[in-house]
Amino acid sequence: MPHKQNHRGANPKDRHFFSAKALPRLQKALADLSYLISRDYNPQSALKLVGDRYRFTERQRKAIAHSACGEAQLQDRTKRCLSLEQAKGKKIMLDGYNQLIVLEAALSRAPIFVGVDGCYRDIASVHSTYRKVEETVPALELFSRAFEEFQPEKVLWVFDQPVSNSGRLRQFIEELCRQNDWNWEVILDFNPDKYLAQAEDWVALSSDSWVLDRASQWLNLTAYMIDNFVKEPWLVDLR
């Protein structure tokens, strides 16, 4: 039967995996993982070591892996992170799926994890195919609302070209732009992470660690949006 997904919501077991009772162990595990990364342990080996120690499930391992950050990484990211005020009037480039899906997940009441660097991340994933959900349009509307507040010079969405349905999503967003007079550009690229990291005159919008470690400047916009625009988000603060 064809796959049908209406929401980017939580796994039925997430209430147990990320409950208030589980939170202290998750926070300690994140501190352990970040410590090992700070001392140049291989991230995958460190994750297996920590995950096995705490007997974490795959989703719990994903949560701490996405949220971990070494000391030097944190200091470097903080230096290049702009405030909303500093980002006003600048050119904005979005890590398309990375940014859209975390808003879809937040609107779907999926757990959103607050990492060491203050970024908000989900543990949903798009591997080979993207499917729109009921929260796709509301998420895009929230981006429009945020852009109205700090008036970027230009907005460029970059989506993964190899992901199936990226072309359809591009057309869908372009049609919404025409309908709503959003001055956005949407492109597809085979390596959006590299594209963002090399765009020195742009402000990167991403919570991908690889991008954050390389972008010349970045903005933690999704954290601001979820805090201010999403009603009762399920935030799991792992710091």
C-alpha positions as CSV (number, residue, x, y, z in Angstrom):
1,M,0.0,0.0,0.0
2,P,1.2,3.5,-0.7
3,H,2.7,5.4,2.3
4,K,0.5,8.2,3.7
5,Q,1.8,10.7,6.2
6,N,-0.4,13.5,7.4
7,H,1.7,14.9,10.1
8,R,5.4,15.2,11.1
9,G,4.4,14.1,14.6
10,A,5.8,12.1,17.5
11,N,6.5,8.5,17.7
12,P,4.0,6.8,20.0
13,K,6.8,5.8,22.4
14,D,8.3,9.3,22.6
15,R,6.2,10.2,25.7
16,H,8.1,7.5,27.5
17,F,11.5,8.1,25.8
18,F,11.5,11.8,26.5
19,S,9.4,12.0,29.7
20,A,10.3,14.2,32.7
21,K,11.5,11.1,34.4
22,A,13.9,10.3,31.5
23,L,15.2,13.8,31.1
24,P,18.0,13.8,33.8
25,R,19.6,10.7,32.2
26,L,19.3,12.3,28.7
27,Q,20.9,15.5,30.0
28,K,23.8,13.6,31.7
29,A,24.3,11.5,28.5
30,L,24.5,14.7,26.4
31,A,27.0,16.2,28.8
32,D,29.1,13.0,28.5
33,L,28.9,12.9,24.7
34,S,29.8,16.6,24.4
35,Y,32.7,16.0,26.8
36,L,34.1,13.2,24.6
37,I,33.6,15.3,21.4
38,S,35.5,18.1,23.0
39,R,38.4,15.8,23.5
40,D,38.4,14.7,19.8
41,Y,36.7,11.4,20.2
42,N,35.1,10.2,17.0
43,P,31.4,11.3,17.3
44,Q,30.0,8.0,16.1
45,S,32.2,6.0,18.4
46,A,31.4,8.4,21.3
47,L,27.7,8.1,20.6
48,K,27.9,4.3,20.7
49,L,29.8,4.4,23.9
50,V,27.4,6.8,25.6
51,G,24.3,5.2,24.1
52,D,25.3,1.7,25.2
53,R,26.2,2.9,28.7
54,Y,22.7,4.4,29.2
55,R,21.0,1.7,27.2
56,F,19.3,4.2,25.0
57,T,16.9,3.5,22.1
58,E,17.7,4.6,18.6
59,R,15.5,7.7,19.0
60,Q,17.2,8.7,22.3
61,R,20.6,8.3,20.6
62,K,19.5,10.5,17.7
63,A,18.3,13.2,20.2
64,I,21.6,13.5,22.0
65,A,23.6,13.1,18.8
66,H,21.8,16.0,17.2
67,S,22.2,18.1,20.4
68,A,25.8,17.5,21.3
69,C,28.5,20.1,20.8
70,G,32.1,20.3,21.9
71,E,33.5,23.3,23.9
72,A,35.5,24.7,21.0
73,Q,32.7,24.2,18.6
74,L,30.3,26.0,20.9
75,Q,32.6,29.0,21.4
76,D,33.2,29.3,17.6
77,R,29.5,29.0,16.8
78,T,28.5,31.6,19.3
79,K,30.9,34.1,17.8
80,R,29.3,33.8,14.4
81,C,25.7,33.7,15.5
82,L,23.8,36.9,14.8
83,S,20.9,38.3,16.7
84,L,17.7,39.2,14.9
85,E,18.6,42.8,15.2
86,Q,22.0,42.2,13.6
87,A,20.3,40.1,10.8
88,K,18.0,42.9,9.7
89,G,18.3,43.8,6.1
90,K,20.8,41.0,5.3
91,K,20.5,38.2,2.7
92,I,19.1,35.0,4.2
93,M,19.8,31.5,2.9
94,L,17.8,28.6,4.3
95,D,18.9,25.0,4.7
96,G,15.5,24.0,3.2
97,Y,14.5,20.7,4.6
98,N,16.4,21.2,7.8
99,Q,14.5,24.4,8.6
100,L,11.1,23.5,7.2
101,I,10.9,20.1,8.9
102,V,11.7,21.3,12.4
103,L,8.8,23.8,12.1
104,E,6.5,21.1,10.7
105,A,7.5,18.9,13.6
106,A,6.9,21.6,16.2
107,L,3.5,22.3,14.8
108,S,2.7,18.6,14.9
109,R,3.6,18.4,18.6
110,A,6.6,16.2,18.0
111,P,9.5,16.6,20.5
112,I,11.9,19.4,19.7
113,F,15.3,19.2,21.4
114,V,17.2,22.2,22.7
115,G,20.9,21.4,22.2
116,V,24.1,22.6,23.8
117,D,24.4,25.5,21.2
118,G,20.8,26.6,21.8
119,C,19.5,25.4,18.5
120,Y,16.1,23.6,18.3
121,R,16.2,20.3,16.4
122,D,13.8,17.5,15.6
123,I,14.6,13.8,15.0
124,A,12.4,13.4,12.0
125,S,14.4,12.6,8.8
126,V,14.1,12.8,5.1
127,H,16.3,10.3,3.3
128,S,15.1,9.8,-0.3
129,T,11.6,11.3,-0.4
130,Y,9.9,14.3,1.0
131,R,6.1,14.4,1.5
132,K,4.1,17.5,2.4
133,V,2.1,17.2,5.6
134,E,-0.8,19.3,7.0
135,E,1.7,21.5,8.8
136,T,3.7,22.4,5.7
137,V,1.8,25.5,4.7
138,P,1.4,26.8,8.3
139,A,5.2,26.3,8.7
140,L,5.9,28.4,5.6
141,E,3.5,31.0,6.8
142,L,5.4,31.3,10.0
143,F,8.6,31.9,8.1
144,S,6.8,34.7,6.2
145,R,5.7,36.2,9.5
146,A,9.2,36.1,10.9
147,F,10.7,37.6,7.8
148,E,8.2,40.5,8.0
149,E,9.7,41.3,11.4
150,F,13.3,41.7,10.4
151,Q,13.0,42.4,6.6
152,P,15.8,40.5,5.0
153,E,17.2,41.9,1.8
154,K,16.7,38.6,0.1
155,V,15.4,35.1,1.0
156,L,16.8,32.0,-0.7
157,W,15.6,28.5,0.1
158,V,18.0,25.7,-0.9
159,F,16.6,22.1,-1.0
160,D,18.4,18.8,-1.7
161,Q,18.0,18.0,-5.4
162,P,18.5,14.2,-5.0
163,V,15.5,14.0,-2.6
164,S,12.4,12.8,-4.4
165,N,9.6,15.4,-4.7
166,S,12.1,18.3,-4.2
167,G,11.0,19.7,-7.6
168,R,7.3,19.5,-6.6
169,L,8.0,21.2,-3.3
170,R,9.9,24.0,-5.2
171,Q,6.9,24.5,-7.5
172,F,4.6,24.4,-4.5
173,I,6.5,27.1,-2.6
174,E,6.9,29.2,-5.7
175,E,3.1,29.1,-6.2
176,L,2.6,30.2,-2.6
177,C,5.0,33.0,-3.2
178,R,3.0,34.3,-6.1
179,Q,-0.3,34.0,-4.2
180,N,1.1,35.7,-1.1
181,D,3.6,38.1,-2.7
182,W,6.5,36.5,-0.8
183,N,9.8,37.7,-2.3
184,W,11.5,34.3,-2.0
185,E,13.7,32.4,-4.4
186,V,13.8,28.6,-4.2
187,I,16.6,26.5,-5.8
188,L,17.7,22.9,-5.7
189,D,21.3,21.8,-5.2
190,F,23.1,18.5,-4.9
191,N,24.9,19.6,-1.7
192,P,22.9,22.3,0.1
193,D,25.2,22.1,3.2
194,K,28.3,23.0,1.2
195,Y,26.3,25.6,-0.7
196,L,25.3,27.4,2.6
197,A,28.8,27.0,4.1
198,Q,30.5,28.7,1.1
199,A,28.0,31.6,0.8
200,E,30.1,34.2,2.7
201,D,27.8,37.2,2.0
202,W,24.7,35.4,3.3
203,V,23.3,34.6,6.7
204,A,22.8,30.9,7.0
205,L,19.6,29.5,8.6
206,S,20.3,25.9,9.6
207,S,20.7,23.8,12.7
208,D,22.9,21.3,10.9
209,S,26.2,21.0,12.9
210,W,28.3,20.7,9.7
211,V,26.9,24.0,8.4
212,L,27.1,25.8,11.7
213,D,30.8,24.9,12.0
214,R,31.6,26.4,8.6
215,A,29.1,29.2,7.8
216,S,30.5,32.7,8.0
217,Q,27.4,33.9,9.9
218,W,24.2,32.2,11.0
219,L,20.9,33.0,12.7
220,N,19.0,30.8,15.1
221,L,15.6,31.7,13.7
222,T,13.7,28.5,14.3
223,A,14.3,28.8,18.1
224,Y,12.8,32.3,18.0
225,M,9.9,31.2,15.8
226,I,9.0,28.2,18.0
227,D,9.2,30.2,21.2
228,N,7.1,33.0,19.8
229,F,4.8,31.6,17.1
230,V,4.1,28.0,18.0
231,K,1.4,27.3,20.7
232,E,2.6,25.0,23.4
233,P,5.5,23.3,21.6
234,W,6.9,20.2,23.1
235,L,10.4,21.3,24.0
236,V,12.9,18.9,25.5
237,D,15.8,20.9,26.9
238,L,18.8,18.6,27.1
239,R,21.3,21.2,28.3
